[in-house]
Amino acid sequence: MLYYMWVQHDLRPGVFWQLPRGEQLLLLAFSDIELVQREKARREVANK
């Protein structure tokens, strides 16, 4: 997940680990939601 945040949002792992735990968890949750949405969009395009 950290690789994804780095590649897609320029959030370096070192910066991530300096954040408070609550912010880390929130970013992980947001990234998970984003990945699910991207996969859903990819499937919709593939089914057309």
C-alpha distances in whole Angstrom, upper triangle without the diagonal:
4,5,5,6,9,10,11,11,13,11,11,10,14,14,11,13,16,15,17,15,16,14,11,11,13,10,7,10,11,7,8,12,11,10,13,15,14,15,18,19,19,21,23,24,24,27,29
4,5,5,6,9,10,10,10,8,8,6,10,11,8,10,13,13,15,14,16,13,10,12,13,10,8,12,12,9,11,14,13,13,16,18,17,18,21,22,22,24,26,27,27,30,32
4,6,5,6,8,10,10,9,8,8,12,13,11,13,16,16,19,18,19,17,14,15,16,13,11,15,14,11,13,16,14,13,16,18,16,17,21,21,20,23,25,25,26,29,30
4,5,5,6,8,9,9,10,10,14,14,12,15,18,17,19,19,19,16,14,15,15,11,10,13,12,8,10,12,10,9,13,14,12,14,17,17,17,20,22,22,22,25,27
4,6,5,5,7,6,8,8,12,11,9,12,15,14,17,16,16,13,11,13,12,9,9,11,10,7,10,12,10,11,14,15,14,16,19,19,19,22,24,24,25,28,29
4,6,6,4,5,5,7,10,10,9,12,15,15,18,18,19,16,13,16,16,12,12,15,14,11,14,16,14,14,18,18,17,19,22,22,21,24,26,26,27,30,31
4,6,6,8,9,11,14,14,13,16,18,18,21,21,22,19,17,18,18,14,14,17,15,12,15,16,14,13,17,17,15,17,20,19,19,22,24,23,24,27,28
4,6,8,11,13,16,15,14,17,19,18,21,21,21,18,16,18,16,13,13,15,13,10,13,14,11,11,15,14,12,15,18,17,17,20,21,21,22,25,26
4,5,9,11,14,12,12,15,16,16,18,19,19,15,14,16,15,11,12,14,12,10,13,14,12,13,16,16,15,17,20,19,19,23,24,24,25,28,29
4,6,9,11,10,11,14,15,15,18,19,20,16,15,17,17,13,14,17,15,13,16,18,15,16,20,20,18,21,23,23,23,26,27,27,28,31,32
4,6,8,7,7,10,11,11,15,16,16,13,11,14,14,10,12,15,13,12,15,17,15,16,19,20,19,21,24,24,24,27,29,28,30,33,34
4,5,5,6,9,10,11,15,16,17,14,12,15,16,13,13,17,16,14,17,19,18,18,22,23,21,24,26,26,26,29,31,31,32,35,36
4,5,5,6,9,10,13,14,16,13,11,14,15,12,12,16,16,14,16,19,18,18,21,23,22,24,27,27,27,30,32,32,33,36,37
4,5,5,6,9,12,13,16,14,12,15,16,14,15,18,18,17,20,22,21,22,25,26,26,27,30,31,31,33,35,36,36,39,41
4,5,5,7,10,12,14,11,10,14,14,12,14,17,17,16,19,21,20,21,24,25,25,27,29,30,30,33,34,35,36,39,40
4,5,5,9,9,11,9,7,10,11,9,10,13,14,13,15,18,17,18,21,22,22,24,27,27,28,30,32,33,34,36,38
4,5,8,8,11,10,7,11,13,11,12,15,16,15,18,20,20,21,24,25,25,27,29,30,31,33,35,36,37,39,41
4,7,9,11,10,9,13,14,13,14,17,18,18,20,22,22,23,26,27,28,29,32,33,33,36,37,38,39,42,43
4,6,8,6,6,10,11,10,12,15,15,16,18,20,20,22,24,25,26,28,30,30,32,34,35,36,38,40,41
4,5,5,6,9,10,11,13,14,16,17,19,20,21,23,25,26,27,29,31,32,33,35,36,38,39,41,43
4,5,5,6,9,10,11,12,14,15,17,18,20,21,23,24,26,27,29,30,31,33,35,36,37,39,41
4,5,5,6,9,10,11,12,14,15,17,18,20,21,23,24,26,27,29,30,32,33,35,36,38,40
4,5,5,6,9,10,10,12,14,15,16,18,20,21,22,24,26,27,28,30,31,33,34,36,38
4,5,5,6,9,10,11,12,14,15,16,18,20,21,23,24,26,27,29,30,32,33,35,37
4,5,5,6,9,10,11,12,14,15,17,18,20,21,23,24,26,27,29,30,32,33,35
4,5,5,6,9,10,11,12,14,15,17,18,20,21,23,24,26,27,29,30,32,34
4,5,5,6,8,10,10,12,14,15,16,18,20,21,22,24,26,27,28,30,32
4,6,5,6,9,10,11,12,14,15,17,18,20,21,23,24,26,27,29,31
4,5,5,6,9,10,11,12,14,16,17,19,20,21,23,25,26,27,29
4,5,5,6,9,10,11,12,14,15,16,18,20,21,23,24,26,28
4,5,5,6,9,10,10,12,14,15,16,18,20,21,22,24,26
4,5,5,6,9,10,11,12,14,15,17,19,20,21,23,25
4,5,5,6,9,10,11,12,14,15,17,19,20,21,23
4,5,5,6,9,10,11,12,14,15,17,18,20,22
4,5,5,6,9,10,10,12,14,15,16,18,20
4,5,5,6,9,10,11,12,14,15,17,19
4,5,5,6,9,10,11,12,14,15,17
4,5,5,6,9,10,11,12,14,16
4,5,5,6,9,10,10,12,15
4,5,5,6,9,10,11,13
4,5,5,6,9,10,11
4,5,5,6,9,10
4,5,5,6,9
4,5,5,7
4,5,5
4,6
4
